[in-house]
Amino acid sequence: MKALLITLVIGLATSPLALAEKPNWAGEGKPSKEAVEQHAEEMMQKHCDKKDKECLKKREKEQKQAAKEKGKKEEKMAMKEQKMQDKEARKQALKEKKQALKDQREKLEMEEEKIEKELKKLEEDDE
């Protein structure tokens, strides 16, 4: 009798979970984000009656919040992309400046060599 009672209690506790409506992707591993959102939308439509104002308000609020989050995410991605572009532009500008300084240094070294040769020539002429 006790075993039957325990089995009955466990069965009643687990049966709603087993009998609950499952999404199409159930049992196929981790679902995609779109599949989860679609399932949530389907469940919301089943539970919400078009005349039920509270449910409609809740859906509208959730949709607005989702749109707001999506906008923030897009803005964040745009900012990140802009930062990367700015960083690349700074890198390129520094590389160009470095090359210009290198060219200038080479030019000054060549002038220094010319001056040294001329000084050497003048010293030899003095002797």
C-alpha atoms as one frame of an Amber mdcrd trajectory, in Angstrom:
protein
   0.000   0.000   0.000   2.814   2.387   0.878   4.606   1.591  -2.378   1.437
   2.290  -4.349   0.943   5.581  -2.527   4.560   6.646  -3.132   4.319   5.690
  -6.810   1.072   7.641  -7.135   2.574  10.774  -5.526   5.696  10.625  -7.700
   3.550  10.039 -10.781   1.347  13.022 -10.017   4.377  15.220  -9.392   6.138
  14.311 -12.644   3.213  13.775 -15.022   2.514  17.473 -15.722   6.104  17.869
 -16.865   5.932  14.771 -19.036   2.580  15.707 -20.535   3.405  19.384 -21.098
   3.494  20.605 -24.659   7.036  20.576 -25.946   8.541  22.648 -28.747   9.600
  21.129 -32.072  13.264  21.213 -31.137  12.824  19.297 -27.849  15.240  16.385
 -27.559  17.527  17.676 -30.319  20.090  19.433 -28.140  20.454  23.122 -27.443
  18.024  25.179 -29.558  18.878  28.330 -31.432  17.840  31.682 -30.023  15.265
  32.118 -32.787  13.661  28.744 -31.990  13.349  29.656 -28.311  11.820  33.044
 -29.146   9.394  31.463 -31.604   8.295  28.891 -29.033   7.794  31.586 -26.394
   5.697  33.574 -28.862   3.557  30.521 -29.677   2.980  29.785 -25.997   2.071
  33.413 -25.339  -0.464  33.362 -28.184  -2.085  30.204 -26.838  -2.416  31.611
 -23.354  -3.443  35.107 -24.335  -6.916  35.785 -25.515  -7.256  38.776 -27.818
  -9.802  40.250 -25.414  -7.480  39.876 -22.445  -6.090  43.397 -22.042  -3.554
  42.552 -19.340  -1.996  39.869 -21.462  -1.869  42.159 -24.491  -0.248  44.910
 -22.427   2.308  42.431 -21.141   3.092  41.270 -24.681   3.446  44.852 -25.897
   5.737  45.680 -22.984   7.899  42.631 -23.696   8.080  43.516 -27.389   9.078
  47.103 -26.588  11.725  45.885 -24.169  13.061  43.422 -26.745  13.202  46.169
 -29.371  14.973  48.468 -26.909  17.532  45.778 -26.045  18.079  45.060 -29.732
  18.638  48.768 -30.373  21.134  48.967 -27.519  22.950  45.904 -28.796  23.130
  47.337 -32.321  24.355  50.670 -30.951  27.005  48.896 -28.892  28.172  46.946
 -31.938  28.293  50.157 -33.995  30.353  51.859 -31.276  32.715  48.891 -31.156
  33.114  48.953 -34.939  33.750  52.717 -34.843  36.408  52.258 -32.155  38.130
  49.620 -34.254  38.082  51.882 -37.309  39.480  54.790 -35.272  42.198  52.542
 -33.883  43.155  51.374 -37.380  43.238  54.987 -38.593  45.529  55.973 -35.678
  47.785  53.005 -36.407  48.044  53.995 -40.062  48.770  57.633 -39.185  51.520
  56.591 -36.748  53.059  54.257 -39.331  53.102  57.070 -41.886  54.651  59.466
 -39.359  57.276  56.869 -38.439  58.152  56.358 -42.100  58.390  60.121 -42.652
  60.745  60.458 -39.664  62.818  57.544 -40.928  63.118  59.163 -44.364  64.030
  62.490 -42.754  66.680  60.796 -40.599  68.196  59.123 -43.674  68.261  62.462
 -45.472  69.988  64.132 -42.495  72.540  61.297 -42.301  73.328  61.760 -45.995
  73.792  65.504 -45.463  76.030  64.781 -42.468  78.182  62.473 -44.608  78.476
  65.165 -47.300  79.528  67.730 -44.702  82.101  65.330 -43.226  83.541  64.643
 -46.694  83.706  68.345 -47.435  85.415  69.034 -44.082  87.888  66.241 -44.726
  88.599  67.630 -48.178  89.134  71.134 -46.767  91.476  69.769 -44.092  93.482
  67.906 -46.737  93.699  71.066 -48.823  95.074  72.948 -45.788  97.932  70.498
 -45.428
